[in-house]
């Protein structure tokens, strides 16, 4: 089931997703009366997308109020699901817009006696798009904060997140008010390079390369032919590179169609050409990063060519007899050969290799902010232009004695470029989890040609990127599944550990779903492709992890606040340091013996000031949190724990109380009927026919178990046709009732029966008690007001449940079970797993209420659940954890998705969060430690007592090292290992 629902897990659970996948479902449409008892039903099959609306409902005072609102809404045609949260006065409704609209739902709530107002409508949400943009040129948190301010000031932008660590922005905007082109322009006008990654529209983009001779006329013909294809949004042609970019809807067309159109259009018109997928080095994030690494490496090598001779002439050759005399030879007045050499060599380093710092400073100052480039430019310019002044004075004065600092400016730039090179190398490794996920998809696929009967008549190996929707592909043993789809022929076992983290191979046969990137272990499969490109499960997981890495953790606000004042404060401290030492020297507040023989008091003060300016590093602070979050979420994804951003990661490390749902969370979630006892004389086949016809309209796990068991008594076991159930009513927390073949059938618990006046005989009571003692759920069935049968349904515990609860106790985490099941079954399950605190027969709002009570008592609460009725509690909890095989609404509401559906992953999530936050704290120690200790030392605090001073070039090296240290500290998280107890537990389970 986990694999079957994984796509929904990934698609639905993406925090910024605005729509729901297409669902084919049988609905009951009411005709006539509003009471339900006199209504006539008709089964209507629809095939459309579900919409979502959230209302604020005022006037609800208790769970009975919430129940009446839910009943009123569910009577409407086209309602897929309704979740009412009485505590927060909210109602979330999933509905089919062709059958009902939000205004009708609102009026229905008000007719029930409550005041309703629309908070969120997916129809409006669909007018909001999410654009992702790669931003080049950011150097510190000051840059990212500035871009966020610029974007948020644009009319139509709802919110903007800029992530320094991955150099990307995620922007929520209204496409009716502005286009993504405007966003790109705003970023570029702020002084940064912007490259569009995705527009948020349900479209794909592919670049094709044309090989062969083509004329302008042919290109125009190709463009018009492609634009005529259904589903093609736009076509762009680059005549310089013969590249064609096509924006298209993958549901309607695909790259093979484009290649066929291009080749058939040109063939016979201007000669034969070949179209292939265009591979360009600079389009992907990884390629961009590699290009940046090469650029910094090249700049560093060139800087060494010039800087090493400058260093040698200033620091080494001056102490070698002979060479010293040559360097000290005066050319004009007091100007020496050594000074000329250093001037000539330092100039290209300052103005050619270091030009990036000038442009970065100009762009920052132009937009009213200051960043690291400003500090570097000021420090190196102070050293260079003072040195230039000494050269000019020496050339024009017969008695001037001064010292140049050309080696300071050249070495500063060289060390800073080396630091940036190492930092980018390290930052690239923080996102390796995403790169590994993206590389799971195979490069090639075997495309099958089928005849009308569905038999394979031919096969062809194609590029994996050319797969289109509804293709049939062949998966041989040992090959990776090329794309998402379902098996139409063959049997095999597929290893899905690379996607789900579950090590055991999963059996696959006709009708089962498969996930792109998973490994076929044995047997040949023919798979019909259902999702390609950005729709695939793999792409959705990648997008979820990327979104998590874009989201800021609350602790990062500290760095953001500091960054606003950091650079101006450092400039002030630098100037104050220079002024203090300069005045102290002029006023003779310290002995002249303190001044090195090679300089005067002004030059000594200047060196102290420059050292302060270049040792301070805002980059390290800005990278402390996001790099750790990137590595932490990447490691979590590789372990099957999808953490939705820094906020969830930060909260999870503080959790000290966990509330567990029972069904599907502590238990397997696949209940089975284990015993049937009839209290009236009737044929078991007829009994189950009536019960199944009643329960088939319910989505409760117990109902599905009963329907599945009832199939055994039918000849058409695979796809039985049940009698029509009219006047179906679902009574939350109690059961269901319907009219089948003219008889009133009720299936549910004791409350349902007693509320409807059904007498429960003693032998039925004994059967219920017996079931509860055996941790089974007893279900009563009445026909026409008489109790007719008792069913015992068992939902076995997950193998790891008891050990997981035990490990949580050892971590000082309280475990509580909250379930809608009866007290007897709940207590029996709780005893078996080792949970002391139990709440049973709880409705959805009561689960959320319990979570709020625990929070009020001072606990940081995590909720683990999988059902629709868990979603209010998942939202109310500090951290919501959804079982990966759970329902879509539960997954939508949660902060963390446990893809393997194993309870030990709860422990993994909390432990990983604790380790990540420990790393973030250590990063702040590194970042703040460098600055808090380095600035006073650079300012000369130790100089009076020890004569120790920090030369500017060493200060620059320390500044560069601080960023590298922080990133490397985060990278150590890649070595994260789950608690050993979990490994032992998994070995026992296997």
PyMOL commands that set and color helices and strands:
alter all, ss='L'
color gray80, all
select helices_A, chain A and resi 6-12+63-74+102-111+122-125+141-152+180-189+216-227+255-266+285-319+323-327+337-353+355-366+372-396+406-430+432-438+464-466+497-500+533-535+537-550+556-586+592-594+601-615+618-638+646-652+662-666+684-695+701-713+750-755+762-773+801-810+823-833+844-856+868-876+888-893+904-938+943-946+952-975+980-989
alter helices_A, ss='H'
color red, helices_A
select strands_A, chain A and resi 22-31+40-49+51-58+79-85+90-95+115-121+128-136+157-163+168-174+193-198+204-211+232-238+243-248+274-277+330-332+335-336+444-450+456-463+472-475+484-489+492-495+506-508+513-514+519-522+525-531+641-643+657-660+672-678+725-731+735-740+743-748+776-783+786-794+814-818+837-839+861-865+879-883+896-898
alter strands_A, ss='S'
color yellow, strands_A
deselect
rebuild
show_as cartoon
